[in-house]
Amino acid sequence: TFVGMLEWYGELLETHYTKGGKPGYYPPIKGARPEIVLNLYDPFNFFDRMTEEAKEAGLRKEINNGRLAMLGLFSLISEARVPGSVPSLSGIIPPYDGNVMIPFQGDFSLFN
């Protein structure tokens, strides 16, 4: 529910991210209603004290962290599907005989 609320709130921006807006930007909502006392992003204003260079370095770190996470996940999937394909994981990950690409086929049914 919370993630859905964030997505809905992000769609209300004047300039949508697909039309030139900034991806991942959520405008401040602090004070929009009496019960909202913190912003969604950076509720304690940590980023106000950062320089632009520090913000750019943090963004690069976050992007590289996401890339490394994708590589790690796909190494686990590769080793499960083709045993021995990732030598450091040989014998640790059990083989998987199912279809690892089923999410891309749009068939999420459990009982066929």
N, C-alpha and C positions, 0 to 999 in steps of 0.2 A: 504494500500500500504506500509506504514512504517513497519508494523509488518511482512509483507511478505518479505520486504527487509532485516529485521533482521534475519529472518529464513534462507533466502538464504545465507546471509553472514556467519551465523553460520555453514552452511554445507560445507564451503570451508576450514575449519581447517584441519591441517595435521593429527591430531588424533581426529577422530570423537568421540562424547560423548558415542556412543554405543560400541565403541572399546577401552575404557579406558580413553578417554578424560574427561575433567571436564564439567559437565552439566551447562549450563548457561554462559559459558565463551565466551566472545567476545574479540578477540585480539585488541590492540590499533590500531586505524586507523588515528590518528592525524598526519597530514603531508603526508599522502599517495597521496593526490592530493592538489593542491593549495587552493581550496575552503574549504577543511576540516580542521577546526581549533580546533575542540574539539573531544574527544573520545565519542563513543556511551554510554559506561558505565563509570560512574564517570568522567564526563567532567571537573570538577573543582578539581580533585585529592584529594578528601576528604579522601579516603581510604589509601592513601600513608602515612598519619599521624597516622593511627590507628595501635595499636599493634595486634599481632595475636590473643591474648585472646579476645580483643574487637571485632575483626572480627568474631570469633567463636560465641561469645555471640549474635552479631547481626544476624548471620545466624540462630541460635536457635530461636530468637525472630520472625524472618520472617517465619520460618516453623510453629511455634505455631500460629502465626497470620493467616496463611493460613488454618490451621486445624480449628481454631475458626470460620473463615468465612464459611467453609464448613458446620460446625455444625449449624450455624445460618441460612444458606440457606435451609438446609434440615429440620430445625424446621419449617420454613415458608411453605415449600412444604407439610410437614406432617400435619400441622394444616389445610391447605387448602383442602387436600384430605380426612382427617379423623377429622372432627370437634371435639374439645375437647381433642385431643391427646397431645397437648402442653397447659397445663392449663393457663400459663401466657399470651397466645395469644388468648384464647377463646373469641369470639365475636369481635375480631379486624380484623382477616383475613377472608374474605368472602370464602364460600365453592367453590371448583372447581370440576366440574364433568368430565372434560376432562382427557385424558391419559397423566400423567406427565412423563411417560417413553418413549414417542414417539421419543425423540432424539436417544435413544439406538436401535430403530428399523430401522433406516435409511430411514424413510418415512417423508420427509420434505415438501411434497406437500401441498399446501393450498386448492386446488380444486380437490377433488376426484370424 
